[in-house]
Amino acid sequence: MSKTAESEGALETRGIEPVPGAERTAKTRELFPTWVAANISVLLLTMGASLVVAYKLNFWQAVVVAVAAPVVSYGLVGLIGIAGKRGGAPGMALSRAVFGQRGNLLPGSLIWVARWGWETINAVTGAYAVLTVLDILFGIEQNDVLVIVTLLLFVVATFAISGLGINAVQKCNKYATYLFGLFTALVLIFLIVDTDWSEVFGRPAGQTSLMVAGIGLIAAGGVSWIPASPDFTRYLPRTASSKAIVRNSIGGAGIVVLPMVLMGAVMAVSTPDLASAADPVSFLGEILPMWIAVPYLLIALVGMLLINAMSMYSAGFTAQTLGFKVPRHWAVSVNAVISLVFGGILMLVATSFMGSFIAFLSLLAVAFSAWVGVFGADMFTRKHYDAAALVDTTRASAYWYKGGFAPAAVASWAVGLGAGLLFTTSDWFTGPLASNNFIGEYGLGWVVTIVVSGLLYLALPKPADTTTAPDESKEPATLAV
């Protein structure tokens, strides 16, 4: 991220308050490595394997899934990110203008809790990477004490990066992008030489419904980033190119998702157990030669570390909007402790890591999509955000509405959330309308959530906007890059 009033790499002390125009000197091209780093995850390989093993898709169908998923999900990430450059504040702070100061607590609480699960999954994957490297290089076998120690070290490192703030996160993301390029080249060389390509291309096509469901599976991770998107665009000036925001969001994610998913799909042809391994990280350490297993696991560790750092960075803002009267870097510590506790439980008690992960993704997408539908629909008519009203939580705030609630937004969010759950299937929950119709069959519960909540919000009457637009003449110039 570009230099601001705070020195680069120093502790970021700014919280949910909007960034002043003089400090909003970032460039849209900086979003590219941000969304590269947000997707460097070993779990994309296992999900790619699931497309072949569980969904019975062939290679070309996997290509369609791997292309469509980031376009859909990170297209939405980019679109919602436009709100960040308009308001200069984190996503859940801008959400106060839509839901009201009190009404925002409803989606904010759900999103915050959902982030606990996302960060726990990432922390566990990172800890597994450390354990597997220790086993491969030094023959140190996994035990309960080592599990807790590695998980603790991973969470502490995550807290350190996310606690420092946006400059530290962005600098780490930049170097992770280069490491990922090197890692991808190594894996591709191995796959080209070692794979039986006639078997890969000879597989029959699977059902179209499962291909669409596969897009939803891969896209769910991107959907989880949508509410956090403005957190990474709030340092952009209001004159920044909206098209460039969307383009760099899709491009950064796509350049990772496409090869990772396809590599997983190719690996699964000869090693189908990859799709259901209880510990997918150590399993990959067994099937890959050491010269590629170790660098792969190290980049997986770096990737999961950065994903969690970005998630906790945003979670700190969410905690502040929920009323935690602490600086952002201390608000981050709440999620760090929660991911440590839940991560220990998952690693020591849970029997099916991938089953838990996929079930969680199904519900995560719906939980985030309810907010996306309402907030996204609001962006069609709202052109600016009142900086003073966003941080004013009293009855005098222009965003207080009726008793602190915006009835249209809250009602649309609740109805959309309920509608989506009706059509959602997972190992943990199955809605009453999840079968015997194409919506449930195609795994489109999260799409229903966005459509219902968004359309209902546009149809319901809303209070007039009495705030004044900011003076854009005071904004620094920028290039559409």
Rosetta blueprint (number, residue, H / E / L):
1 M L
2 S L
3 K L
4 T L
5 A L
6 E L
7 S L
8 E L
9 G L
10 A L
11 L L
12 E L
13 T L
14 R L
15 G L
16 I L
17 E L
18 P L
19 V L
20 P L
21 G H
22 A H
23 E H
24 R L
25 T L
26 A L
27 K L
28 T H
29 R H
30 E H
31 L H
32 F H
33 P H
34 T H
35 W H
36 V H
37 A H
38 A L
39 N L
40 I L
41 S L
42 V L
43 L H
44 L H
45 L H
46 T H
47 M H
48 G H
49 A H
50 S H
51 L H
52 V H
53 V H
54 A L
55 Y L
56 K L
57 L L
58 N L
59 F H
60 W H
61 Q H
62 A H
63 V H
64 V H
65 V H
66 A H
67 V H
68 A H
69 A H
70 P H
71 V H
72 V H
73 S H
74 Y H
75 G H
76 L H
77 V H
78 G H
79 L H
80 I H
81 G H
82 I H
83 A H
84 G H
85 K H
86 R H
87 G H
88 G L
89 A L
90 P L
91 G H
92 M H
93 A H
94 L H
95 S L
96 R H
97 A H
98 V H
99 F H
100 G L
101 Q L
102 R L
103 G L
104 N L
105 L H
106 L H
107 P H
108 G H
109 S H
110 L H
111 I H
112 W H
113 V H
114 A H
115 R H
116 W H
117 G H
118 W H
119 E H
120 T H
121 I H
122 N H
123 A H
124 V H
125 T H
126 G H
127 A H
128 Y H
129 A H
130 V H
131 L H
132 T H
133 V H
134 L H
135 D H
136 I H
137 L H
138 F H
139 G L
140 I L
141 E L
142 Q L
143 N L
144 D H
145 V H
146 L H
147 V H
148 I H
149 V H
150 T H
151 L H
152 L H
153 L H
154 F H
155 V H
156 V H
157 A H
158 T H
159 F H
160 A H
161 I H
162 S H
163 G H
164 L H
165 G L
166 I H
167 N H
168 A H
169 V H
170 Q H
171 K H
172 C H
173 N H
174 K H
175 Y H
176 A H
177 T H
178 Y H
179 L H
180 F H
181 G H
182 L H
183 F H
184 T H
185 A H
186 L H
187 V H
188 L H
189 I H
190 F H
191 L H
192 I H
193 V H
194 D H
195 T L
196 D L
197 W H
198 S H
199 E H
200 V H
201 F H
202 G L
203 R L
204 P L
205 A L
206 G L
207 Q L
208 T H
209 S H
210 L H
211 M H
212 V H
213 A H
214 G H
215 I H
216 G H
217 L H
218 I H
219 A H
220 A H
221 G H
222 G H
223 V H
224 S L
225 W L
226 I H
227 P H
228 A H
229 S H
230 P H
231 D H
232 F H
233 T L
234 R L
235 Y L
236 L L
237 P L
238 R L
239 T L
240 A L
241 S L
242 S H
243 K H
244 A H
245 I H
246 V H
247 R H
248 N H
249 S H
250 I H
251 G H
252 G H
253 A H
254 G H
255 I H
256 V H
257 V H
258 L H
259 P H
260 M H
261 V H
262 L H
263 M H
264 G H
265 A H
266 V H
267 M H
268 A H
269 V H
270 S H
271 T L
272 P H
273 D H
274 L H
275 A H
276 S H
277 A L
278 A L
279 D L
280 P H
281 V H
282 S H
283 F H
284 L H
285 G H
286 E H
287 I H
288 L L
289 P L
290 M H
291 W H
292 I H
293 A H
294 V H
295 P H
296 Y H
297 L H
298 L H
299 I H
300 A H
301 L H
302 V H
303 G H
304 M H
305 L H
306 L H
307 I H
308 N H
309 A H
310 M H
311 S H
312 M H
313 Y H
314 S H
315 A H
316 G H
317 F H
318 T H
319 A H
320 Q H
321 T H
322 L L
323 G L
324 F L
325 K L
326 V L
327 P L
328 R H
329 H H
330 W H
331 A H
332 V H
333 S H
334 V H
335 N H
336 A H
337 V H
338 I H
339 S H
340 L H
341 V H
342 F H
343 G H
344 G H
345 I H
346 L H
347 M H
348 L H
349 V L
350 A L
351 T L
352 S L
353 F H
354 M H
355 G H
356 S H
357 F H
358 I H
359 A H
360 F H
361 L H
362 S H
363 L H
364 L H
365 A H
366 V H
367 A H
368 F H
369 S H
370 A H
371 W H
372 V H
373 G H
374 V H
375 F H
376 G H
377 A H
378 D H
379 M H
380 F L
381 T L
382 R L
383 K L
384 H L
385 Y L
386 D L
387 A H
388 A H
389 A H
390 L H
391 V H
392 D L
393 T L
394 T L
395 R L
396 A L
397 S L
398 A L
399 Y L
400 W L
401 Y L
402 K E
403 G L
404 G L
405 F E
406 A L
407 P H
408 A H
409 A H
410 V H
411 A H
412 S H
413 W H
414 A H
415 V H
416 G H
417 L H
418 G H
419 A H
420 G H
421 L H
422 L H
423 F L
424 T L
425 T E
426 S L
427 D L
428 W L
429 F L
430 T E
431 G L
432 P L
433 L L
434 A L
435 S L
436 N L
437 N L
438 F H
439 I H
440 G H
441 E H
442 Y L
443 G L
444 L L
445 G H
446 W H
447 V H
448 V H
449 T H
450 I H
451 V H
452 V H
453 S H
454 G H
455 L H
456 L H
457 Y H
458 L H
459 A H
460 L L
461 P L
462 K L
463 P L
464 A L
465 D L
466 T L
467 T L
468 T L
469 A L
470 P L
471 D L
472 E H
473 S H
474 K H
475 E L
476 P L
477 A L
478 T L
479 L L
480 A L
481 V L
